[in-house]
Amino acid sequence: MSSSSPPFNSPAVVKFQNDPAKHFSTMAATYDLFAGTCIRFINAYSVTLIPPPNPDTRVLDNACGTGLLTDELLKRYPDVHVNAVDIAPGMLDKLKGLIEEKGWDRRQRQAEGKPGGVETAIMDGNDLKFEDDTFDLSFTMFGVFFFPDKGPGEMYRTLKKGGTAVVTSWQSLGWLPIMHEVQKIVKPGEEPLSMGLLEKWYRKETLEETLRGAGFRDVRVVRRESLALAKDVEDMVSLLMIVLMPFREAGWGEEEKERMPGAIRRLLETKRKELFVETEDGSVGISMVAWVGIATK
């Protein structure tokens, strides 16, 4: 992650910049409630883009979070060997629970004579503790914008020649205009939340140039739409509180925070067609659009 200027115009970002491991560990308990729908859609698509792996394939899940990509990959290819790494211990703790539940532990599988399995480690994307040319496949799902300077080079270094990397970023965040409307209701006159440095990643060219600059060839970037889904209005209110509250926790008083759920309900009543997506089964969604980069070393 670059330290030249903050990615958000929110006081809460100071906590994030000073201690990203703590920031994301704090989010771990609720992370899948929002990301578990919109990111899973992107992950499921991304897994279809790779050369089919075999039991000897070594895979890096970089900035793995709670393991959403690892989960999606092992649904299709249950015998691959995955190294899942993240800077946040809380995220990895959540993934370790999934590993135990699914029987993915690498050492246990080796002891039972089974291929594949998952190993985890606390690791910064700027400094991957793996040898050169370790992995056949490398995934960095919505993490590259946190370590844009050294991270892409580390992805390239640790990938074998001829290996495939999949790297994603966001083109648009459907919750951001909702946040702006909430700000107008709860705290009129406040400067609209800005994503700062992350805004350059809305451009397809940023991801393309980043991958080429790291040394990758055959770079291709495709646009993929997704939805963050809630089963009903109250579920959507709960999801948005999870997403939006971190940006306001350091800048709003308790009274303002308490008004957020009411503001979200008001928007769901008055601006549902503008800000939200309704599905045929009655679910309520938020549009999220990603860039998916595929590249070869």
Stockholm file with secondary structure:
# STOCKHOLM 1.0

chainA/1-297         MSSSSPPFNSPAVVKFQNDPAKHFSTMAATYDLFAGTCIRFINAYSVTLIPPPNPDTRVLDNACGTGLLTDELLKRYPDVHVNAVDIAPGMLDKLKGLIEEKGWDRRQRQAEGKPGGVETAIMDGNDLKFEDDTFDLSFTMFGVFFFPDKGPGEMYRTLKKGGTAVVTSWQSLGWLPIMHEVQKIVKPGEEPLSMGLLEKWYRKETLEETLRGAGFRDVRVVRRESLALAKDVEDMVSLLMIVLMPFREAGWGEEEKERMPGAIRRLLETKRKELFVETEDGSVGISMVAWVGIATK
#=GR chainA/1-297 SS CCCSSCSSSSTTHHHHHHCHHHHHHHHHHHHHHHHHHHHHHHHHHHHTTSCCCCTTCEEEEETCTTTHHHHHHHHHCTTCEEEEEESCHHHHHHHHHHHHHHTCBHHHHHHTTCCCEEEEEECCTTSCCSCTTCEEEEEEESCGGGSTTTHHHHHHHHEEEEEEEEEEEEEEETHHHHHHHHHHHHSTTCCCCCCGGGGGGGSHHHHHHHHHHTTCEEEEEEEEEEEEEESSHHHHHHHHHHHHHHHHTTTSCHHHHHHHHHHHHHHHHHSHHHHCEECTTSCEEEEEEEEEEEEEC
#=GC SS_cons         CCCSSCSSSSTTHHHHHHCHHHHHHHHHHHHHHHHHHHHHHHHHHHHTTSCCCCTTCEEEEETCTTTHHHHHHHHHCTTCEEEEEESCHHHHHHHHHHHHHHTCBHHHHHHTTCCCEEEEEECCTTSCCSCTTCEEEEEEESCGGGSTTTHHHHHHHHEEEEEEEEEEEEEEETHHHHHHHHHHHHSTTCCCCCCGGGGGGGSHHHHHHHHHHTTCEEEEEEEEEEEEEESSHHHHHHHHHHHHHHHHTTTSCHHHHHHHHHHHHHHHHHSHHHHCEECTTSCEEEEEEEEEEEEEC
//
